[in-house]
């Protein structure tokens, strides 16, 4: 399948693995890229720029296909050494970067001068237009269904994707609620050039997370996520667990007096404990509503090959058959 995104990124299939904290290691990124999609290393999971350089080198040892690095710009008391991370990306010969969080305008000149294609993740049309204005090559349009941070507008992809198609000139991919061929074909119909999957890629053989995490996703339905940190305007969609229930009780009790320090125990530093150690109640961890569509743990190749085969059937038989004379 050829789209503007496959042509831009030099990949076979219009499927991107999104950056995910303590999930996007070299093993998963290489497996996705080897299967014809675009794998992504999560930059800030690596504690230092040197660690990121080593992870990029590890990925190069596992694939000769294009892969990306995610770099998320977050408000922080002690900000990461972003210039050093950018240098590690450039020196590592990475040619695709997924940026997320705050506006990446400060690092964009360095990435562009190095010939790097930049895809910025956005949760609204206005942010997508800003990304286009500052020179991003593409955007990943993230609907309200997504795991992680859906923004504060609460617009689902059935509305957000066509709105993005109406307004944008640069290509975009659909993100949030993406799991299978139906997701891909629907996204293409609404104007996207491909799709970005997060939660679906956690439930794969190569995802380097604890087996309990994968089984939790399989056991979950579309009703099992919760929105936390909404009073702080830092909304995050997470899988419900005991820690999330405690967090929501604090939010309810404290109301507009809630401060981040009140919920630090449930949200700060929990990802290694959940993803690596399998402590499923350690804290709040991102998961999309799409968990309700995930029922197996395939290899990345099995997953991507299956999506593309099913998409071909959907387009050529079901949809074409409906309009055939």
Secondary structure, DSSP 8 states (H G I E B T S, - for coil): ---HHHHHHT-SSSEEE---TTT--HHHHHHHHHTTSBEEEEGGGSSSHHHHHHHHHHHHHH-SS-EEEEEEE---SS---HHHHHHHHHHTT--EEEEEES--HHHHHHHHHTT-EEEEEESSHHHHHHHHHHT-SEEEEE-TT-SB---SS---HHHHHHHHHHH-SSEEEEESS--SHHHHHHHHHTT-S-EEESHHHHTBTT--S-HHHHHHHHH--TT-EEEESGGGT--EEEE--HHHHHHHHHHHHHGGG--GGGGHHHHTT-HIIIIIT--TTSS--B--GGGGG----B-HHHHHHHHHHHHHHIIIIIIHHHH--
